[in-house]
Amino acid sequence: MALSGKQKHFLRGLAHHCKVSVTVGAAGLTSNVLQEIDTALQHHELLKVKLPVSSRDERRSMATQICNRTRTDLVQLIGRMCVIYRAGEEPVIKLPQ
């Protein structure tokens, strides 16, 4: 599901007050980290993920890999923080049209 600009703006506003749910360590995207992200998405739909210190391109690549492997949409990537969204089976967050 591709998010529109209006939907991303809405989700960024919701994510602003959220705390980091998952931190990716120096080992990178291990299966345990991906499993933790998947579990957190089942409960929250919208997550902040803290990425390890690396170059901007590496962080962008890691955020893309997270989205591909967990079937999520990238809402925002700022510095070491990325915000991802995946609607639940019964969505709690009502996105604007």
PEURHU-V996183 format. One line per field, one symbol per residue. ss: DSSP state (A for helix, B for strand, O for the rest). burial: 1 if it has 9 or more other ideal C-beta (glycine too) atoms within 8 Angstrom, else 0. Layout:
# PEURHU-V996183
ss=???
burial=???
This chain:
# PEURHU-V996183
ss=OOOOAAAAAAAAAAAOOOOOOBBOOOOOOOAAAAAAAAAAAAAAOBBBBBOOOOOAAAAAAAAAAAAAAAOOBBBBBBOOBBBBBOOOOOOOOOOOO
burial=0010001101110110010111010001100011011101100011111111000000110111111001011111100011111100000010100
